[in-house]
Amino acid sequence: FLFSPLHLGCENISPSACSSFRVTFYSLCGALLNVGFATVQVTHLAMIPEISQEKEDQLTLNTVRFAFATASGLLAFLIAAAIFRSVHDPTWQYGSLCFTVLVIGLAAGSTFVVGVPEPARVQIQSKPVCGTDWLRWFMKPLFYEVSIIFFCVRMAVTVMMVAMPFFLERSLHLTRDAKGLLPFTLQLATLVATPFFRNLLLRTGIAWGFVLGGLLGSFSSAVLFVIFLFLPITGAPLGYAVYPIAILIGAGTALSTVSVMNMQSTLVSDRIDSSAFVYGTIGACEKLFNGFVIY
C-alpha cells in the first residue's frame, strides 16, 4: 500500500476498469490493516479483566488505555503536520506519514512484547471452562444489550470521523489547515477530559456516565446543526464557532466510549478464558454494522 504506484495495473485498461481496480486494491489493503489492528486491539482489551477483576482497577485501566489511544492519534496529527509542511509531493506526503507511523508502532509493539514479561496465571481464579463455554454467551441477554450499546457509540464516532472531512470542505469551505486543526482540537479535548472520567464514573456509576456522555454529544451536535442552518440566513460566517462545539463533542463521545468499555469489562467479569471471544465478537459485529450504515 505504501510503495505501490497509483497507476498500478492501469496502463492498458479503460478508466472505469482502472477505477474499479484501484477501489478493490485499496479496499483489500484497508481490510488487511483492520484485521491486524483488530487482532492487536482484542488481545489488548482482553488483558484488562485478567490483570484485575476489581471494578475500580478495570475502570482505571480502561481510562488510561483510552487516554494513550487518544494521545497516539494526536501524535499522528503532529507528525502529519510536520510532513505536510516539509514534503510537497502528495504521494510522498501520505507514504512518509504511513511509514513513520508504522515504524513507531513496530518499535512500541516490539518493546511491549520483549520488555514486558507475562506472569504465570496463578492468582486468578476463573470459573470452570468447557470446550463450548463461548457458546453460552449467545444465551445471555446482557451480551446483546452491551453489544447494541457498543454498536451505537462506535457508529456515532465512526460516522462523525467519516463525515467530518466532507462537512468541513463542502459545507464550511475551510482551508486544508483548518480541516486538520478541527479533528486535532477534538482529539485534544478528548485527551484533556479523559483523566477526569475515572472519578466522574466512580461517583455517577457507569450507566449514568454513559447517559451523560450521550447527552453531551447529542446536545453539541444539535447546536452545531442549528448554527449551521441559522448562520447562512444571517450571512455570518460559521468559521471558528465550530471549535468549542468540537470540544464538547469530543468530551461527550469520549465519556460514552470509556463507559461502554467498562460495560464490556463488567460483562466479562471473571470468565477471563473467553474474554477475547467477547471482545472479538462484539468488535467484528460492530465493524460490519458500521460498514453497512456508512454504505
Residue pairs with C-beta under 8 A, 6 or more apart in sequence:
1 26
1 29
1 33
1 98
2 95
2 98
2 99
2 102
3 95
4 25
6 22
6 91
7 18
8 21
8 25
9 18
9 21
9 25
10 18
10 21
10 22
13 21
34 287
38 280
38 283
38 284
38 287
40 109
41 279
41 283
42 276
42 279
42 280
42 283
43 276
44 65
45 65
45 261
45 264
45 275
45 279
46 272
46 275
46 276
46 279
48 58
48 61
48 62
48 65
48 265
49 58
49 265
49 268
49 269
49 270
49 272
49 275
50 121
50 124
50 272
50 275
51 57
51 61
52 58
52 61
53 124
53 269
53 270
53 272
55 266
56 202
58 262
58 265
58 266
59 198
59 201
59 202
59 206
59 262
60 198
62 258
62 261
62 262
62 265
63 194
63 195
63 197
63 198
63 258
65 261
66 194
66 254
66 257
66 258
66 261
67 191
67 194
67 195
70 187
70 190
70 191
70 194
70 254
71 191
73 187
74 184
74 187
74 188
74 191
75 104
76 97
76 101
77 180
77 183
77 184
77 187
79 97
79 100
79 101
80 97
80 180
81 180
83 93
83 96
83 97
83 100
84 93
87 93
87 96
124 270
124 272
125 270
126 270
126 271
126 272
126 273
127 270
127 271
129 271
129 273
129 274
133 271
133 273
133 274
134 274
134 277
137 143
137 274
137 277
137 278
137 281
142 267
143 267
143 278
146 260
146 263
146 264
146 267
146 282
147 281
147 282
147 285
147 286
149 210
149 260
149 263
150 260
150 263
150 264
150 282
150 286
151 285
151 286
151 289
151 290
153 253
153 256
153 257
153 260
154 286
154 290
155 286
155 289
155 290
155 293
156 217
156 253
156 256
157 253
157 257
158 290
158 294
159 290
159 293
159 294
160 249
160 253
161 183
162 294
164 182
164 183
165 179
168 174
168 178
168 179
168 182
169 179
171 228
172 238
172 239
172 242
174 182
182 242
182 243
182 246
185 243
185 246
185 247
185 250
186 246
186 247
186 249
186 250
187 250
188 250
189 246
189 247
189 248
189 250
189 251
190 250
190 251
190 253
190 254
193 250
193 251
193 254
193 255
194 254
194 258
197 209
197 254
197 255
197 258
200 209
200 212
200 255
201 209
201 258
201 259
201 262
204 212
206 259
206 262
206 263
206 266
207 259
209 255
209 258
209 259
210 255
210 256
210 259
210 260
210 263
212 255
213 251
213 252
213 253
213 254
213 255
213 256
213 257
213 258
213 259
214 252
214 256
215 252
216 248
216 251
216 252
216 255
217 248
217 249
217 252
217 253
217 256
218 252
219 248
219 252
220 245
220 248
220 249
220 252
221 249
223 245
223 248
224 242
224 245
224 249
227 238
227 241
227 245
228 238
231 237
231 238
231 241
264 278
264 279
264 282
267 278
268 274
268 275
268 278
268 279
